[in-house]
Amino acid sequence: MPQFIRKKSRKSFPVKVCTLDAELEFNLEWRATGRDLFDLVCRTIGLRETWYFGLQYEDSKNCISWLKLDKKVQDQVVSQQPTTPFMFLAKFYPEDVAEELVQEVTQHLFFLQVKQAILSMDIYCPPEASVLLASYAVQAKYEDYDEATYKPGMLASEDLLPQRVIDQYQMTPEMWEDRIKIWYADHRGMSRDEAEMEYLKIAQDLEMYGVNYFPITNKKNTELWLGVTALGLNMYCKDNKLTPKANFPWSDIRHVSFDDKKFVIKPVDKSASNFVFFSKKVRMNKLILDLCIGNHDLFMRRRKPDTMEVQQMKSQAKEEKTRRQIERNKLAREKQLRKAAEQEKAALEQRLIQYQEEVRLANEALRRSEETAELLAEKSRVAEEEAMLLSQKATEAEQELARMRLTAMKTEEEKLSLEKKTREAEQLTARLVDESERRAFEANRLKDELLKARLAEKEAKEKLLEFLSRNAYMNSSVNSIYPSSQVLDVQPLPLEGDATISSTDLTSYELTPDSDMVQLSLEIEKERVDYLEKSKHLQNQLRDLKTEIEVLKIGEKQCELDLLHDEQVRLGETKYSTLRKVRSGSTKARVAFFEDL
């Protein structure tokens, strides 16, 4: 058990630490240092990339300060609240989030902090980029867009856009939602950590990303802004935090120090004069020096081979990423197979309905065939009886004709009468014979139809038996469609060792730049340009969205930063081209330019 955990025999005090998505409460020993608390928080949340973060608090003078790790917590914090509050925040920013951030928890903490800074307008973000970033934030929160479960108005209630952007356009929340939803649907298949990383990759290209601003004055007492960044120091005019007027990379700085409110930076170029500025408070100079030391240390660290700890973290992160990718691919395949099985099931159910309809029609046809066969059988029987009756009458007529012929000779009149009757009898006999033949033919035809009906009935019964056997096979197929799901046992990432950072009350610090630092900086910048070239499609989408919503803009609602950004876009300037421009020239010339501002 760590020594700073509360024991019965020692006094302790409560501490609350907020991490933007959680609140942690601890009891610290009275003699616990800032490092004790910092390590406890890092272990609790599983963070190993500790060098970016710090504990921020509000001191007794209501100023924002960072907890010093080598001093006791009680010696630094005087709070009237029963529980001392701290914010666990990123103190330093990476040069390239995609290359440097290894752990998923690190990416998530940076994502939350940068997102909050954009929404609170501490980082300026153009409207079209705000919509794109909002779509990645939605993907990170809700995962893939599903038209079946998506409800209109679901995004309108979310805090996704800076209020400055919403106020600038005559657009309803539903109109903003529609534009966010278009990009959100394009991110299908992207996991939470991938969406958060894409968010950070876009956000790091914003001009105010990763810059800590401090109000300063030069020797002419001109009010300016000092920006401390991962790459060096930027100087801004008072009314423009977007475009630096001068830049001093860490590779050009040899020594930084302050004396009271005077801050002195000694360049590597000994022919150049010292870079001097003044702040309003000594406390501010301490914070500036602390940030310069931390950013320079990380600047040098990036240009050296990775430590064993970082190599191990990267290896574990790569293995974890590969495992998750395999798992995602497996889940995607299972989802696809399930979808195909559901489609097959629906097709089988549809075929079953069709077969049931065919059976119904076959039964109906069979019933009609049976009725027709019975009717034809009855007609055939009646025809046979009529034929027999007619045959009997024909026989009787012939007998009567013979009898009449025997008595025909009695008298002439009787003969004539007999001949007449004979003709009539012959005609009647002929008619009866014809009718008898016709009835016999009709009886034969009905017999043939009865035979055909019996054959049709037999075929219908055979078809019904065939369908019933096929239906039994189909039911067995449907029951075997869905395989049992497999549960993967995901073990948490093991933590080995702890990385800590330290801060001191130094008033000066010697910077020792590496010999090939400039070349490495140029290589990093080249990679950035290559990345921008690859994102032309994204830039085209942003340009199209900007053109689409331009007609709805309220001109008087634009702030000064909007006008400055529009001017930069008009001139074709970006964050990195501006830095290259203000970094050009000798250090001596840049110092002179700063002093003349």
GICOR-V726258 format. One record per residue. N is the residue number from 1. RES is the residue in one small letter. SS is DSSP state (alpha for helix, beta for strand, coil for the rest). Layout:
BEGIN
N|RES|SS + N|RES|SS
END
This chain:
BEGIN
1|m|coil + 2|p|coil + 3|q|coil + 4|f|coil + 5|i|beta + 6|r|coil + 7|k|coil + 8|k|coil + 9|s|coil + 10|r|coil + 11|k|coil + 12|s|beta + 13|f|beta + 14|p|beta + 15|v|beta + 16|k|beta + 17|v|beta + 18|c|beta + 19|t|coil + 20|l|coil + 21|d|coil + 22|a|coil + 23|e|beta + 24|l|beta + 25|e|beta + 26|f|beta + 27|n|beta + 28|l|beta + 29|e|beta + 30|w|coil + 31|r|coil + 32|a|coil + 33|t|beta + 34|g|alpha + 35|r|alpha + 36|d|alpha + 37|l|alpha + 38|f|alpha + 39|d|alpha + 40|l|alpha + 41|v|alpha + 42|c|alpha + 43|r|alpha + 44|t|alpha + 45|i|alpha + 46|g|coil + 47|l|coil + 48|r|coil + 49|e|coil + 50|t|alpha + 51|w|alpha + 52|y|alpha + 53|f|beta + 54|g|beta + 55|l|beta + 56|q|beta + 57|y|beta + 58|e|beta + 59|d|coil + 60|s|coil + 61|k|coil + 62|n|coil + 63|c|coil + 64|i|beta + 65|s|beta + 66|w|beta + 67|l|coil + 68|k|coil + 69|l|coil + 70|d|coil + 71|k|coil + 72|k|beta + 73|v|alpha + 74|q|alpha + 75|d|alpha + 76|q|alpha + 77|v|coil + 78|v|coil + 79|s|coil + 80|q|coil + 81|q|coil + 82|p|coil + 83|t|coil + 84|t|beta + 85|p|beta + 86|f|beta + 87|m|beta + 88|f|beta + 89|l|beta + 90|a|beta + 91|k|coil + 92|f|coil + 93|y|coil + 94|p|coil + 95|e|coil + 96|d|coil + 97|v|alpha + 98|a|alpha + 99|e|alpha + 100|e|alpha + 101|l|coil + 102|v|coil + 103|q|coil + 104|e|alpha + 105|v|alpha + 106|t|alpha + 107|q|alpha + 108|h|alpha + 109|l|alpha + 110|f|alpha + 111|f|alpha + 112|l|alpha + 113|q|alpha + 114|v|alpha + 115|k|alpha + 116|q|alpha + 117|a|alpha + 118|i|alpha + 119|l|alpha + 120|s|coil + 121|m|coil + 122|d|coil + 123|i|coil + 124|y|coil + 125|c|coil + 126|p|coil + 127|p|alpha + 128|e|alpha + 129|a|alpha + 130|s|alpha + 131|v|alpha + 132|l|alpha + 133|l|alpha + 134|a|alpha + 135|s|alpha + 136|y|alpha + 137|a|alpha + 138|v|alpha + 139|q|alpha + 140|a|alpha + 141|k|alpha + 142|y|alpha + 143|e|coil + 144|d|coil + 145|y|coil + 146|d|coil + 147|e|coil + 148|a|coil + 149|t|coil + 150|y|coil + 151|k|coil + 152|p|coil + 153|g|coil + 154|m|coil + 155|l|coil + 156|a|coil + 157|s|coil + 158|e|coil + 159|d|coil + 160|l|coil + 161|l|coil + 162|p|coil + 163|q|alpha + 164|r|alpha + 165|v|alpha + 166|i|alpha + 167|d|alpha + 168|q|coil + 169|y|beta + 170|q|coil + 171|m|coil + 172|t|coil + 173|p|alpha + 174|e|alpha + 175|m|alpha + 176|w|alpha + 177|e|alpha + 178|d|alpha + 179|r|alpha + 180|i|alpha + 181|k|alpha + 182|i|alpha + 183|w|alpha + 184|y|alpha + 185|a|alpha + 186|d|alpha + 187|h|coil + 188|r|coil + 189|g|coil + 190|m|coil + 191|s|coil + 192|r|alpha + 193|d|alpha + 194|e|alpha + 195|a|alpha + 196|e|alpha + 197|m|alpha + 198|e|alpha + 199|y|alpha + 200|l|alpha + 201|k|alpha + 202|i|alpha + 203|a|alpha + 204|q|coil + 205|d|coil + 206|l|coil + 207|e|coil + 208|m|coil + 209|y|coil + 210|g|coil + 211|v|coil + 212|n|beta + 213|y|beta + 214|f|beta + 215|p|beta + 216|i|beta + 217|t|beta + 218|n|coil + 219|k|coil + 220|k|coil + 221|n|coil + 222|t|coil + 223|e|beta + 224|l|beta + 225|w|beta + 226|l|beta + 227|g|beta + 228|v|beta + 229|t|coil + 230|a|coil + 231|l|coil + 232|g|beta + 233|l|beta + 234|n|beta + 235|m|beta + 236|y|beta + 237|c|beta + 238|k|coil + 239|d|coil + 240|n|coil + 241|k|coil + 242|l|coil + 243|t|coil + 244|p|coil + 245|k|coil + 246|a|beta + 247|n|beta + 248|f|beta + 249|p|beta + 250|w|alpha + 251|s|alpha + 252|d|alpha + 253|i|beta + 254|r|beta + 255|h|beta + 256|v|beta + 257|s|beta + 258|f|beta + 259|d|beta + 260|d|coil + 261|k|coil + 262|k|beta + 263|f|beta + 264|v|beta + 265|i|beta + 266|k|beta + 267|p|beta + 268|v|coil + 269|d|coil + 270|k|coil + 271|s|coil + 272|a|coil + 273|s|coil + 274|n|coil + 275|f|beta + 276|v|beta + 277|f|beta + 278|f|beta + 279|s|beta + 280|k|coil + 281|k|coil + 282|v|alpha + 283|r|alpha + 284|m|alpha + 285|n|alpha + 286|k|alpha + 287|l|alpha + 288|i|alpha + 289|l|alpha + 290|d|alpha + 291|l|alpha + 292|c|alpha + 293|i|alpha + 294|g|alpha + 295|n|alpha + 296|h|alpha + 297|d|alpha + 298|l|alpha + 299|f|alpha + 300|m|alpha + 301|r|alpha + 302|r|alpha + 303|r|coil + 304|k|coil + 305|p|coil + 306|d|coil + 307|t|coil + 308|m|alpha + 309|e|alpha + 310|v|alpha + 311|q|alpha + 312|q|alpha + 313|m|alpha + 314|k|alpha + 315|s|alpha + 316|q|alpha + 317|a|alpha + 318|k|alpha + 319|e|alpha + 320|e|alpha + 321|k|alpha + 322|t|alpha + 323|r|alpha + 324|r|alpha + 325|q|alpha + 326|i|alpha + 327|e|alpha + 328|r|alpha + 329|n|alpha + 330|k|alpha + 331|l|alpha + 332|a|alpha + 333|r|alpha + 334|e|alpha + 335|k|alpha + 336|q|alpha + 337|l|alpha + 338|r|alpha + 339|k|alpha + 340|a|alpha + 341|a|alpha + 342|e|alpha + 343|q|alpha + 344|e|alpha + 345|k|alpha + 346|a|alpha + 347|a|alpha + 348|l|alpha + 349|e|alpha + 350|q|alpha + 351|r|alpha + 352|l|alpha + 353|i|alpha + 354|q|alpha + 355|y|alpha + 356|q|alpha + 357|e|alpha + 358|e|alpha + 359|v|alpha + 360|r|alpha + 361|l|alpha + 362|a|alpha + 363|n|alpha + 364|e|alpha + 365|a|alpha + 366|l|alpha + 367|r|alpha + 368|r|alpha + 369|s|alpha + 370|e|alpha + 371|e|alpha + 372|t|alpha + 373|a|alpha + 374|e|alpha + 375|l|alpha + 376|l|alpha + 377|a|alpha + 378|e|alpha + 379|k|alpha + 380|s|alpha + 381|r|alpha + 382|v|alpha + 383|a|alpha + 384|e|alpha + 385|e|alpha + 386|e|alpha + 387|a|alpha + 388|m|alpha + 389|l|alpha + 390|l|alpha + 391|s|alpha + 392|q|alpha + 393|k|alpha + 394|a|alpha + 395|t|alpha + 396|e|alpha + 397|a|alpha + 398|e|alpha + 399|q|alpha + 400|e|alpha + 401|l|alpha + 402|a|alpha + 403|r|alpha + 404|m|alpha + 405|r|alpha + 406|l|alpha + 407|t|coil + 408|a|coil + 409|m|coil + 410|k|coil + 411|t|coil + 412|e|alpha + 413|e|alpha + 414|e|alpha + 415|k|alpha + 416|l|alpha + 417|s|alpha + 418|l|alpha + 419|e|alpha + 420|k|alpha + 421|k|alpha + 422|t|alpha + 423|r|alpha + 424|e|alpha + 425|a|alpha + 426|e|alpha + 427|q|alpha + 428|l|alpha + 429|t|alpha + 430|a|alpha + 431|r|alpha + 432|l|alpha + 433|v|alpha + 434|d|alpha + 435|e|alpha + 436|s|alpha + 437|e|alpha + 438|r|alpha + 439|r|alpha + 440|a|alpha + 441|f|alpha + 442|e|alpha + 443|a|alpha + 444|n|alpha + 445|r|alpha + 446|l|alpha + 447|k|alpha + 448|d|alpha + 449|e|alpha + 450|l|alpha + 451|l|alpha + 452|k|alpha + 453|a|alpha + 454|r|alpha + 455|l|alpha + 456|a|alpha + 457|e|alpha + 458|k|alpha + 459|e|alpha + 460|a|alpha + 461|k|alpha + 462|e|alpha + 463|k|alpha + 464|l|alpha + 465|l|alpha + 466|e|alpha + 467|f|alpha + 468|l|alpha + 469|s|alpha + 470|r|alpha + 471|n|alpha + 472|a|alpha + 473|y|alpha + 474|m|alpha + 475|n|alpha + 476|s|alpha + 477|s|alpha + 478|v|alpha + 479|n|alpha + 480|s|coil + 481|i|coil + 482|y|coil + 483|p|coil + 484|s|coil + 485|s|coil + 486|q|coil + 487|v|coil + 488|l|coil + 489|d|coil + 490|v|coil + 491|q|coil + 492|p|coil + 493|l|coil + 494|p|coil + 495|l|coil + 496|e|coil + 497|g|coil + 498|d|coil + 499|a|coil + 500|t|coil + 501|i|coil + 502|s|coil + 503|s|coil + 504|t|coil + 505|d|coil + 506|l|coil + 507|t|coil + 508|s|beta + 509|y|beta + 510|e|beta + 511|l|coil + 512|t|coil + 513|p|coil + 514|d|coil + 515|s|coil + 516|d|coil + 517|m|alpha + 518|v|alpha + 519|q|alpha + 520|l|alpha + 521|s|alpha + 522|l|alpha + 523|e|alpha + 524|i|alpha + 525|e|alpha + 526|k|alpha + 527|e|alpha + 528|r|alpha + 529|v|alpha + 530|d|alpha + 531|y|alpha + 532|l|alpha + 533|e|alpha + 534|k|alpha + 535|s|coil + 536|k|alpha + 537|h|alpha + 538|l|alpha + 539|q|alpha + 540|n|alpha + 541|q|alpha + 542|l|alpha + 543|r|alpha + 544|d|alpha + 545|l|alpha + 546|k|alpha + 547|t|alpha + 548|e|alpha + 549|i|alpha + 550|e|alpha + 551|v|coil + 552|l|coil + 553|k|beta + 554|i|coil + 555|g|alpha + 556|e|alpha + 557|k|alpha + 558|q|coil + 559|c|coil + 560|e|alpha + 561|l|alpha + 562|d|alpha + 563|l|alpha + 564|l|alpha + 565|h|alpha + 566|d|alpha + 567|e|alpha + 568|q|alpha + 569|v|alpha + 570|r|alpha + 571|l|alpha + 572|g|coil + 573|e|coil + 574|t|coil + 575|k|alpha + 576|y|alpha + 577|s|alpha + 578|t|alpha + 579|l|alpha + 580|r|alpha + 581|k|alpha + 582|v|alpha + 583|r|alpha + 584|s|coil + 585|g|coil + 586|s|coil + 587|t|alpha + 588|k|alpha + 589|a|alpha + 590|r|alpha + 591|v|alpha + 592|a|alpha + 593|f|alpha + 594|f|alpha + 595|e|alpha + 596|d|alpha + 597|l|coil
END
